[in-house]
């Protein structure tokens, strides 16, 4: 069954979903929602433990453990966003807790009702984690439902037990799979929303997010500088006016390919709009001449005689790591943009270097 195995091999979605929520400033509302869910989960065992009649020791143990787990997760969601591992461990413990709570219920009907809570952990897994973990949740929920259904058949009749089992089946399969499909669609949308549809490069929003990761990675490397390069095509309007917009689009795609060819592997490359492109990378030196000179020559030679004006801005690691990273990226882009316009003012097809980054917004650029 190749399709099932492909589905089973799908990667964990936690990082991509977290990125989507962070970009849209939805992490805090999601944390509040998850805290509400975990608080509600704690109320279930606490309500049963409050009964005045005698409770079995196993029921008390499982109830206290489940309530404690829910309380800890409520505190966790109210104070921070979990790592992928923390999220995975907590939801697996939640799956086990739901099964244990169901199996320790004195009433078969109560046990059957408790089985439906597996849809909650399954829905969370479907949204954030991998298909393999989702299969684990479904297997635990349905295995528990089989045991509970056997008890219910003895206490009532087979027809009632089957109806309860199929209800548990419906909730523990349909809800998580539906949520997983929605999560996958959202992840695809998130990936595409960060890309320029013509060139496949990053758009400005995707560039800023990739720039944050680039700068964060400097702490683990020997690179002491971050550089931003602004590339603007000279006389690009002439291409559109003379040869048509289709030719202009082909030129933009050629430039995108040249940027991928000349820039260091894996660095953020952005089409910021029109015929402007931005590249960011880290280096042991602030000298980008080898890259920018060869890029200028390649664009002039291979892109229908279109040339490029290039501006370069740079910052030392010590100047940027402790600043607001997004603001620092914007300032570097602005400085590279000014340097690019200086190159264009001097006739184009050349490179200009901006002054060293020292809080550009506070000091004028000459």
Number of C-alpha atoms within 10 A of each C-alpha: 5 7 8 9 11 10 12 15 12 12 11 19 21 20 14 18 19 18 18 19 16 13 14 8 11 13 17 16 11 15 19 14 15 18 22 14 15 21 18 15 21 22 15 15 21 16 10 14 17 9 9 7 7 8 14 11 10 14 20 18 12 20 25 16 16 25 22 15 18 24 18 16 23 23 13 16 19 16 13 11 15 16 11 15 9 10 17 20 10 16 20 18 13 24 21 17 20 26 23 20 24 29 24 19 22 12 15 23 18 16 24 26 17 23 29 23 21 30 26 20 24 32 23 19 29 28 25 24 25 20 23 17 18 26 17 14 28 21 14 19 29 22 14 23 29 19 16 26 27 16 20 24 16 11 14 12 13 15 11 13 24 17 12 23 23 14 16 26 21 14 20 27 21 15 17 26 20 13 18 24 13 13 19 17 12 16 20 11 12 18 15 15 15 20 19 17 12 12 18 16 24 26 23 19 15 21 24 21 19 19 25 16 13 18 22 13 12 17 13 8 11 11 17 16 21 25 23 28 29 30 29 25 25 19 14 18 14 12 19 15 11 10 11 12 13 11 15 21 16 14 22 22 17 17 24 19 14 17 23 17 11 14 17 15 9 9 16 24 26 28 25 18 12 10 19 17 24 27 23 27 22 24 19 12 13 19 14 18 13 9 14 24 14 12 22 22 14 17 21 17 12 14 18 13 13 19 24 30 27 32 29 31 28 28 23 20 18 11 13 19 16 9 12 10 18 14 14 24 24 15 19 29 23 19 26 27 26 22 26 28 20 20 21 21 10 13 11 21 20 19 26 25 22 21 17 16 21 16 16 16 14 7 9 8 13 7
